[in-house]
Amino acid sequence: MLGRLFRARWFRGTALTVFLILLVVSLVAVSGYFNLRGRGERHQAAVLADLDATDPGWRFEAILAARQAALPPPEKNVIEQAVRLADRFPEEKFREWQKNWPPPTDPAPAPGDPPTADEVAYARKLADMCRELLPEARALRHLSGGVVVPLELNPLGTRLPHLDKSGRVVALLQQDATVSAADGKIDDALDDVLAVVAIARGLDDEPYLVSYLFRLRFLALAVRQVERTLRQGEASDAKLAEVQAAFAGAAKVKGYVTALRGERASMSKLADLLEKDPRNAEGLMPGQPPPPVVTSVATSALLPETHARYLELMNRAIAIAEKPPGPDRNAEFARIDADVRADTSLEGEALRLVVPAIVKPYDADVRTVALLEAAVAALAYLRRGEKHPWLPSHFPTDPHTGKPMLWKPYPDGVAVYSTGPDKTDDGGENLHDGGTKAGFDWGVRLYDGKHRTK
């Protein structure tokens, strides 16, 4: 029966027609694939050529080489020395101390208030535990530099152990500052703060966004520690001048630009890895499968186009980050997020995975730079006199209003602040932990020492 069917003219004609249809569909699909990929590759090549022409050092190897050339020798390198100090911590005792920090307090102190007796006692435990390390930790304030960490083959798997180790030393310095201030050694406490700033500055030009977030956290801790310290005693003018200069120097660094450039270069290498073998997408995130959109893009004709559009997105973000702080820059950054969210293509879906990683650090950068600049102005107020005239008209720009920062004098000091994202002057009363909440301002309140809280 099958033989008669195969010999039937109508069957042979139908089979030939189906075969020709499938052949045409296949040819169209293959042609579409290569046309789509070809357009993406041409776009990608154009973007890469433009980057090579306008920013010859943009690739990751060049970024690391430039950083390596600028580093001091190990004995003068603040991050290398901080890592060595962290390696000498009494490991088990330190972990036990961490588990119980911060100690419970009732009622909890308001941010900026002097520490409670329990806090001082617990801080003293860590300071005593690492007593022999403290002179070296304080001496870090005289050092600079950082470390060079090459990318792993998979950039997402690159390890940065020096960050956590530097954080250990920052914790020690912070607790020692608490103890020193409680003991009335205000200048010693500020030396601890200066060492924290030096560690943060060691991450200034590290080309990883996570490193930049550590930098911002260390700097914010330093500012808050100065608030608490000056609430408890009077510092010498010379030491206040050192802290003021350290904060001013940190505020001027465009570390966010460096971090974005590093992120752009590392993710470009990731795209190269996927183009060489799409199966590399399966190992991108150890212990869990990659998001489906990543696998879809990596195994499709869209990878070159997605790579090109990612580079354009990062070029746009870097150009915005280079601009002076202010509401116009904030609005431009917000438009990046809005534009990517409005893109419903598969490439747009892939880009939406990376946008939070560049927008959230921008918000943290704006907040921390505003905090540093407010602290600089407040320190200038404390040091005011014939030798150090204090001019509110010279205040830094509020990144949210575009106007000079606000200030509020008190009988015992001053508050200097930004309005925060709500662009509303809330009186400078709530300056801590505001984030993006309405009713909070961003800034500092410093005491002049002559009206300190005992």
N, C-alpha and C positions, 0 to 999 in steps of 0.2 A: 504493500500500500504506500509506504514511504517512497519507494522507487517511482511509482506512478506520480506521486505528488511532486517529486523533484523534477520529473520529466515534463510536468505540465507547464505550458507556455506562460500562463498567468502567474504561476508561482515564481518562475524565474524572473519575470518582469518585476514582480513586487519585491523580491529579494534584492534585485539590482537597485531598485529605487531606494529601498531602505539603506542599502550600503552607501549609495551616493549621498544620501542625506546625512548619514553619520560622518562620512568623509568630509563633507562641506562644514558641518558643525565643528568637527575636530580642527579643521584648518582655520576656521574663524576664531576658535578658542585659542589655538596656538598663536595665531597672528595677533590677536588681542593681547595675549600675555606678553609677547615680545615688544609690541608697540607700547604698551603701558610701562613695561620695565625700561624700554629704551628712552621714553620721555623722562622717566624718573632718573635714569642714569645721566642724561644730559643736564637735567636740573641740578643734580648732585654735583656733577663735575664743574658746573658754572659757579656754584656756591663755594666749593672747595678752592677753586682757582682764585676767586675774589678774596677769600680769607688768606690764602697764601700771599697774595699781592699786598693786601692792606694790613695784615697782622702776621708777619713772617714767623713770629715766635709762638703762634697759637697752639701748636700741637703739643701733646703732653710731654714728650721727650725734651722739647725745647724749654718748656716751663720748668721742668725739674733741673735741667742743666743750668739755667739762669739762677735758680734758687741755690743750687749747690755751690756755684761760684761765689755767692755773696755770704756764705755761712762762715762764722768764726771757727777757730779750732775747738775741739771738743771741750777742753778745760775752760773755755770762755763762752760755751754755748749753753744758754739757759735751759733749753728743753733736754738736752743730753744730761746735764747735771741734775735736773729734776727727776729724770727717769732713774738715774743711779741712786739718788736719795730714796725714791720710792721702793727700789729693790732692796733697800736696807731696813725697811719698816719691819717691826715685829709682826709678822703676818697674822698669826692666830689672834693675838691681843687686839690688833687693829680691826679685824673682822668682827670680833666680839663687841668692840666699841661702836662700830658702825651700826650693828643691829639695834642698839638701844639709843641711838641719836635721832632726833633730839629728845632730851629727857622730858617727861610729862610735867607741865606746869599748870597750876590752877590759881587764879585765872591766867590764861595765856597772855603774854606781853604783847602790846600793840607793836606793829612794825616800827623800827626806829627807836623804841624804848631801850633803856639800858637792860642788859641781860639779868635774869633772875639769879638768885644765889645757886639754884640747882644747875642752871646753865653754866655758870662759871665753874662750879665744882666738876661738872662733867667735861668741860673744855680742858680743865686742868689735868684731868686723867690722861688725855691724849698728849698734852704738852709734856707731862712728866714721863709718859711712856716713850716719847721720842726726844727726850731732853738732849741727848748727844748729837742729834741731827739738826736741832734748831739753829745753831750759828751758821751752818752751811745753807740752811733753807733761807734765812734772812739775807745772806750774802748774795742770793740769786738776784736781788734787786740791782746789782751792778752788772749783770750779764745780759746778753742778747742772743739772737740767733734761733734756729729751729732745727728740724730734721727733714731729710728727704726720704719719702716713702714711695718706692716705685709701684706702679699698678700691677696687680695680678693679671694673668691672661684674661680672666673674667673680672672686669673692673669692679663689679658689685661684690666680689669676694675679697677685696683689698682690706687688710687688717691695719688698724691704727692703734696699737697698744699704748703708745706714748700718751694718748689723750687721757685714758683712765689713770695712768701713773702720774701724770701731771696733776690730775684732779686730786689725788691723794695728798700731794704736797700742798696744794691750795687749801685743802681741808685742815691740814696741820697749821698752816700759817693763819688761817681764819680763827682757829681755836686759840692759838697763841696770842693773837691780837685781842681776843676777848679777855683772856687772862691778864695780859699786860695792862689793858685799859682799866680793868677792875682793880689792879694793884697800883693805879695812878701813874703808870709808865706810858704816857700818851705817845711820846715820840717813838718809843719802841713798838707800840701797836701800829703806828703809821709806817714804820719800817717793814712790818709784816705785809701791810697793804701794798707798799711799793714792790715787794717781791711778787705778790700776786699779779700786779699789773705787768711786771717783767715776764712772767710765765705766759700771760695772755698775749703779750706782744710777740712772744716767740712763735705764735700761730698766725701772725699778721698776714703773711703771704703764702700760707699753706694752701695748696689748690684743691681742697676738699670742703664741701659745704658743711659736713659734720664737724670738721675742725673749726670752722668759723663759728658754729653755734657754741662750741666749747669756749672759744675766745670771748664771745659775748657774755656767756654765763659767768666766766671768771671776772670780767670787768664789772658786771652788775653787782657781784658779790663784794668787789673792792669798794665800790661807791657806798653800798649799804653799810659796810664795816666802818667807813669813815664817819657816817652819820652816827652810828652807835658809839664810836670812840669819842668823838667830840662832845657827845652828850654827857660824858663822864669826867672830862678834864680839859685842861688848856694845853695846846701844843705850841711849840716854838714857831716863830714866824718862818724860820729857815725850813722847818719840816713841812709846814703848810705850803710853802713855795714849791718844795719838791713834789708833793702830791698834786698840786695844781698843775705843774708842768707835765707830770706823768699822765694825768687825765687829758690834758689838752693835746698831747702828742698822740694818745690812743684815739681820740675823737677824730683826728685828721686823716687817719689811715683809711684808704678805700679797700679794706679787706674783702668786702662783699663782692667787689668787681673781680678781685683775684680768685675768689671762690667760684664765681660764675664761670670765669674763663677755664678754671680747672675742670668744672663739671661739664662744660661744653666739650673739652678735649677728651675727657675720659669716656663720655657717652658716645663720642664719635668713634673711639676705638672699639667700643662695644658693638656699634653698628657694623664696623669692619669685620669683627669676629663672626657675627651672624651672617654676613654676606659670604664669607668663606665657606661656612657650613651651617645651614639653618638648624641643624640638629643641636647646635650649641645652645639653643634657646632652652632646651630641657634642663640644662645644668646651671642656669643663671641664678636661681635662688635655692641654695642647699636646703634640703629637707621639705621643700614644698614645690608644687608645679608652678610655672610662670602663669600670669594672667592669660586667659585665652587670646586676648587681642595681640599679645606679644608673639605668641606662636603663629597666629594668623598672618601677621605682618611679616614675620621672619621667613615664613615659608611661601610667601606670595610675591607677586611682581611689585608690591607696594613698598618694599624695604628701601630702595634708593630714594624714592620720593619722600618717605617718612624721615629718612636721615637728613635730606636737604631741608625739609620744613623745620625739623628740630634745630638745625644749625641756624636758620633764619630767626627762629623764635629766641634762641639764646643770644644771637647778635643784637636783637632788639632789646632784650632785657639788660644786656651789658651797656648798651648805649644809654638807656634810661638811668641805670645805676651810676653812671659817670656824671650825671647832672647834679647841680646843687640841690640839697634837700628842700622840700616845700610841697604845697598841695598839688602843684602841676605834676611833679614827679610821681606823687602818690596816685594821681588819677591815671597817668600813663601806665603805671604798673597794674592798676586794677583793670585796665582795658585789655591787657594781655590775658588775664584770666577769663574775662568776658568773651573775648574773641575765640579762644580755644573751646570754651564751653558751647559756643554757638556753632561750632564745626561738627557736623553730624557724620562726616566721612570716617572710614576706618583709620585713616592717618590721624584725624582729629581725636579719635578715641584713644589712640596710642599716646598722643601728646598730652592728653588730660592726665595720664599717669604721672607725668613729670612736672606739671605746672605747680602742684602744691609744694614740691621740693624746692622751688625757687621763690614762690610768693611768701610762704611762711617765714623763711629766713629774712626776707626783705622787711617784714613787719618787725621782727626782732631787732634787726639792724637799726631801723628808724628809732625804735624805743630806746635802745642802749646808747646810741650816739646822742640822743636828746638828754638822757640821764647824765652822761659824761659832761656835756656842755653846760647843763644846769649846775653840776657840781663845781665846774671851773668858775662859773660866775659867782656862785655862793662863797667859794673860797676867796675870791677877790674881795667880796664884801667883808669877810672876816678880817682880811689883811689891809683894809682900807686905811688911808692916812695920807700924809703929805707925800711920802715916797711911793705910795701905791694908790693913786686916785681911782675911784670907783665910779664908773659911768654906766648907768642902766641903759643908756641909748646905744651902747656898744654890745648889748646882749646878742647872743647867737639867735639865729632865726628859728622860730617855732616851726617844726616840719609839717604841722597840720594847718596852721593859719597863714604862714608866710610872713608873719609879723614878728617883732622881737619877743622873746620869751617874757613871761610875766614874773613878777616878784612881789613878795609880801614881807615887809620888815616886822620883826617882833622885838620886844624888849630884850630878849635873850638870844637873838640870832636872825635868821632870814630863811625864807622859802623861795626857791627859784624853780619855775616849772613851765611845762608845755600844757596846752589844754587837753592833749590826747585826741583820738580820732573824732570825738563828738564836737570838737571845736568850740567848746563851751568852758568859760572860766568858772570853775566850781569852787574858787576861793583858796586853792592851794592847801586845803585841809586834809584831803585824802590823797596821798602821794604814793602809796605802796600797793603793789599787787592789783593794780587797777586793770591791767590788760586792756581790753577794748570796751570795758563797761562804762556806761554813762554815769556821771556823778563823781568820776575820778579824774585827777590830773596826773601828769607824769613829771616827776622832779625830785628835788631833795629839800630837806630842811636841816640846816646846820646851826649848831649852837656855838656861841663865841667863847665858851670856856669860862668866862667871868660869871656866867649865870647858869653854870652846869648843874645837873641833877646829881646829888650825892648818892 
